[in-house]
Amino acid sequence: MERSKIIFSIGAQENGANASKSAQIITLNVGAEYVGYVYAVLVIVSGFAADKILRDMIDGVLKKLEQKAEKTKESEKK
């Protein structure tokens, strides 16, 4: 997501100089030595957010797969 720079970007600052300004909605300007930490935090936060947001959809898909598996099992017994 960050590489596409559609929604947000991470800009590295060196020696207090401002990073380049861009047209993204969110621009995170951090020191060059902290860019790796910012990526790590974003990965962790997006993992938890995806779990919360997609949990219902994943549960629904698993329930449908379980129902199909039961139907297949019943048809094999006959």
N, C-alpha and C positions, 0 to 999 in steps of 0.2 A: 504494500500500500504506500509506503513511504517512497519507494523507488519511482512510482508513477507520478508522485507529487501532485496528485489531483486534489486531495483533501488537506494533507499536511506535509510538512517537510521538516527535516532536522538540519539546521545550519551550524557549522562549527565556527567559533570565534577564536581568533588568535591575537594575543597581546591586547585585549580589550577592544579590538576593532569590531565593528558591526558586521554580521554576516549579511549576505546579499538579501535584499528584500524581494519578495515574490508575491504572486497572486493567490496563494493557497489561503484557505480559511484559517488554518492554524500554522504558525511557524515557530518551531522550538529552537531558540538560539542558545547554544551551550558551549562551554569551553571545549576545545579540540580533544583534550584528554578525557572528557566525560561522555563523548558520543557513544561509546560502547555500552556504558551504563544505561544511557537513555534507551538504547535499543533493547537491552535486557529487561528493563522495567516495562516497556511497551509490549514485549512478548508475554510477560507474566500477566499483565492486566488484560490483554486481549484473550488469553487462554481462559481466564476466569469469566470474562464477559461472554465469550462464546458458549461456555458451559451453561450459564444462566439463561441466555437468550434462546439457544437451540435445544434445550433439554426437552421441552414439550414435543417438538417435532421429532426428535430422535426416539422418544418414548412411543410416539404414534407409529413410526416406521417399524420399530421392533415388535410392537403388538400385532401389526398386520402380518409381519413375517412369521410370528408364532402361530397365528390363526391359519395361515396357509400351510405351515408345517403340520399342524394338527389335522387339517383336511386331507393332506397327502397321506398321512399315517393311517387315517381311517379308511381311505379308499384302498390302500394296500392290504388291509386286513380282510376285506370282503372278497 
